[in-house]
Amino acid sequence: MMNLLLVVALLSGARCSAIWGPKQVSSAVNGTVTIRCGYQPEYKDKVKYWCVERLLFLCQPLAKTDGSVTDSSVSLSEDKSRGTLSITMRDLRQEDEGWYECRIQTTEVSIGYTASAVYLNIDRDASIPDLQGPENIIGQLTSETTIHCLYSKDYETHTKYWCQGARRRNCSIVVSTDSPQTRGRTSIRDDQTHREFTVTVSDLRAEDEGWYWCGIKRTFHFSDKLVPVFLTVNSGGSADMKTAKTATQPGSTEALDTTTARGDPTETRAGPTETRAGPTETRAYLPGGTAAPTSSTKGSSVGVWVWSVLRWVLFCVMLLCPVALTCWEMGPQRSPTPTG
C-alpha cells in the first residue's frame, strides 16, 4: 500500500503550495499573454517548465529552464531571487485555448513533478491593445524589480521609454531606448523580436514608490502611447507579507488597494480608468502574492473547477482498477462443490 501511495504522489505531483499561479488567463487571437507562477525557495535549483495538456494526464513540455525544450512562440524566464517563473506566449491562435501547467521537476525523470494548472482562454472578439503593462508592481526595499511592457508589431522600431510622475502630460523621462538606456539605478532594454521592453530598477528605495508610465514615442509628443504603472516598495523585512498601501490614481481620487496577504492567491485592485480589452498580463509575485487575472474568461469557472477535480478522480480509478483486479485474482480459490 505504501508503494502504491508513493507512485500516486510521483505521478500526480504534490499540489500543495510548492508552486502556484493564476487559474485562468485570457487573450485575443494573434495576441500575447504573460503568465507568472511563484514557487517556494527550496525549489530554486530544480528544473521548471511550461507544458500543454494533450491527453487526460499527459502534458507536453513547450519550454524548460534548462534549455532542453524550446518553442519559437513561447519564451520562459526565471528569477530565482524572487522565486518566479515567467511564461510569454505570442501570436496566439484559437487552437491554443486549453489547459497548461507550470511545473517543477522534482526528480531526475519527468515522472516526478509538482504543478499548477492554468486555463488559457482565447477570445476571438477581443481587440489587441498597442501597448500593455502591469497596473501594479510590488518590490522589496534594497532589492531589484523588473517591469515588462508589451507592444504591437506596429511599434517595433519606435523609441520606448520609462517616465515618472502622476500626470501623463508632464511625466519626467527616466530612461529611453535611444538615450540614455541606463541612468542611476534604472535601465531599459527593448526586445523587438518578442515585442517587449523591460525596465529594471535596482536597490529599491522608499522614494522610488509612486506612479510611472510605460511609453512609446510617436510623431507628436501629445500622441505618445502611455500605460500607467504604480510601484509599491515594501519596507517590511519579510518577503512573505506585503504591507497594505493606498495609492491615488493619476488624475482622480480613486484609491488603489495593493494589499496582498500570504496564502491568498488573489489581489484586489482598482485600476486606472482607461479600459483595455485583449491580452491580460497575470503576475505571480513573491510567495503568497499571486495576482488574479482581470479580464473575463469564456465559460463557467465552476466548469473549470469540476474538470480539475474530475480528471484526478478518473486518474485514481484508472490506477486502482488493475490493483483491484490483481488482488481479486490472487484471492483464495474455492474448491468446486462435490456432486453426488
N, C-alpha and C positions, 0 to 999 in steps of 0.2 A: 504493500500500500504506500509506503514512504517513497519507493522508487517511482510509482505512478504519479504521486503529487509533485515530485521533482521534475518529471517530464512535462507535466501540465504547466508548471511555473516557467520552465525554459521556453516552451512553445508559445505561451500566451504573453509572457513578459510581466514584470512587476509593475503594474499600472497604478502605483500609489502617487507619490509626489516627486519621483526621481526626475521626471520631465513633464512639462505642461505647456499648453498653448491654447489658441482660440479654438472653439468648437466648430465655428463656421466663418467663412470669409466669402466675399463676392467680388466679381469683376465683370467687365464688359468683353464682348467679342473683340479680339485684336488688342485687348488691354494688357495691363501689367498689375500684378499683385505681389505684395511682400508679406510674408508670414514670419513672425519671430517666436521661437519657443525658448523657454528658460529651463535650466536644469540645475541640479544640486552640485556643489563644488567637488564632491568626491568622484564625479564622472568627467572631470575636465580633460583627462588624458585618454578617454575612451573615444573610439570612432563613432561619429554621428552621421546620419544620412536621412535623406528625404525620399520617400517611396510612394508609389501609387498602387492602390489595391486593385489587382486584376481579377482574382477569383476570391472565393469566400475568405480564405485565410492566407493567401499568397500576396506579398507586397513587393512589387518590382522596384529596386533602387533606381533613382534618377540622378542622384548626386551624393557623393560621400566626401567627408572632410579629409580623408587620406588621399583623395585624387584618383582612386581606383575606378570610380564610376563617374562619368560626366555626361551632360546633356547640353546641347547648344542653346536651348531655350530656358534652361534653369541654371541659376548661379547660387552658390551656397557659401556662406562665410560664418566664421565662429569667433566670438570674443570670449576667450577663456577667463579673463579677469572679471567679467560681468556675468559669466555663465549664460550666454545667449547664443542661439543658433538662428541665423537669418537666411531665409529662402526667398528668392525672387523668381517668379515665373513670368515670361514675356510672350507677346504675340499669341495670346490665349485663343483657343478655338472652342466651339460648342462641345466637342467631344472630350475636352479636358475636364469637364464637370465630373465630380465624383469624390470618392474618399481618398485621402492621403494621410501619411503619418510622418511625424518627427520621431526618429528612433535613435536610441543609444545601443550600440552593440556591446553587450556585457560579457561575451565570451569570444574566444578566438574564431569560432564559427558562427555563422549568422543565425543559428537556431536559438541562441540566447540573446534576448533584447528586452528593452523597456521602451514604451512608445506612448505617444499622444496623438489621437486621431483628429483630423481636420476635414471638414466637408467644404469643397470648393464649388461655389455656385456661379455659373456663367449666365449673365443676364444679357440677352441679345438686344434688348430695347434700351439699355443704358448707354449714355454718351461718355466719351473718354475726355477728361479734362486735359488742358495743355500743360498744367503744372500741378503737382500734388506733393504734399509733405505731411509730416506728423503735426497734429494740433498741439500736443504736449510732449515734452521731453523731461525726464527726471534724472538728475545726476547727483553723485555723491561729492561732497566737499573734498578738494585736492585730487579728485580722480579725473578721468578723461571721458568725454562723451562724444558721440558721432551722430549727426543728423543726416538723414537720407532724403533727398528731394528728387522726384522722378518727373520727367518731362516727355512730351510727344516728339515724334520724328521731325516735325517742322522746326524745332528749336535746337537741333543737334549742334549747329555751328554758331549759335548765339552766345554772347557773354553771359555767364551766370555769376550771381553774387549773393552775399550774405550781409544783411544790414540790420542795424539795431535801432529801436525806437517804437513808441506806441502808435505813431501815425505813419501810414504808408507813404504819404506825400513827401515827408521830410525826414525819413529814416536815414541814419548815417551808415554808409557802406563800410563794413569792417574788412572784408576780403573779397576779391573778384578773380575770375579765371583769366582775365587779361593781365591785371597788375593792381596791387600785389597779391600773390596767391597765399602768402604767409605774412601775418602781422601779429607780433607778440606770441600769444598762446593759441591763436586761431589760424587754421589753414583750410583751404578749399581745393577739391580735386574733381575734375569733370571726366566721367567715363562715357564717351559718346557711343561706344559700342553697345552698352547696356542702357543708354539714355538715362543716366543718373549722375547727379553731382552730390558729393558728400562734404560736409563741414565738420571739422574736428576741433574741439575746444579742450585743451589740456589744463591740468592743475586748476580745476574749477574753484572759484571764489564766490563768496556771498554776493558781491556786487555784480556778478555775471547774470544773476537772476533777472528775468524780465522778458519783454516782447522782442522778437526778432522776425525777420522775413526771409524766406527763400525767394530769390528774384531772378528774372531773366530780362535782359535788356532788349528793347525793341527800338524802332526808328526814333520815336519821341519818348522822352523820359516819362511823361504822364501816362503813356500806354504800356509801360512795363508790366510784365506778369509778376504778381506777388502773392505769396501764400503765408499767412501768419503762423508763427510757432512760439509757444510760451515755454521758456526754460526755467525749470524749478531746480534749485540747488539745495539738496538735503544736507543739513549740517549735523544730523544725528550720527552717532558713532557706529550704529549697526546698519548693515546693508539690507537687513531683512524687514525693516519697518520704515516706511516713508511717512514723514510728518505731513499733516494736512496743511495746505496753504490755499489762500484765496487770491486769485488774480483778477483784475478788472480787464475786461475785453476792450481792445482798442476802439475808441470812438463810442463806447457805450458804458452803462453802469451795471451790466450783467456780470454776475460773478462766475468765475471759472473754478470749479472744485477739482482739485488734483489729489484728493485723498485716496490712498491705496493701502489696504491693510494686509498683513501677512496671512496667506491662506485664502484670501478672497480673489477668485480668478477674474473678477470684473473691475473695471474702473469707470466711475460715473463722471461724465464731462459735459459741460455746457459749452459747446464750441463756438467759434466765430460765426457771425451772422451770414457769411457767404455760404450758399448751399451748393454742394458739388455732388453730382451723380457720377457713378462709374467706379473705377478701381478703388478699393479701400485698403489702406495700409494698416495692418494689425500688429502691434508691438507687444512682445513679452519682455518685461523689464527684469529686475532682479527677483530672486525667489519670492513668490507670492504676489508679484506685481504684474500680472498679465492683463493687458488691455483687451476688452471685448470688441468684436467688430461692430462698426457703427452703421453700416449700410444694411438695407433689408435683404433678406435671403428668400430664395424660391422654396416653396413647400413648407410644411409644418415642422417646427423644431421638435414637436412631440414624436413625429415620424422618424426623425433622425435619431432621437434617443432610443426609440423602440428597436430600430435596426441595430444600434450599437449593442444593446442587450441580447437581441435575438441571435446575432451571429455567433456570440460566445456560448449561448445555450446550445445551438446546433453543433458547435465545435466539441463541447463536452459530450454530447450524445454520440457523435461520431467516434470520439476517443474511447468511450466506455463500452460501446457495443461489442468490439472484439474481445475486450476483457471479460465481459459478462458471458459471451459465447464460450470462451476458453474455460471459464470456471464451471459452466454447465456441463461441458464435455468431460471435464476431469472429475465430476461428481461421482458418488458411489453408484456402481452399476447394480441394478436389481436383477435377481435371478428369475427366469420365467416361471410362472406358476405351473406345477406339475398337473397334468391332466390324468384323470382316472381311466 
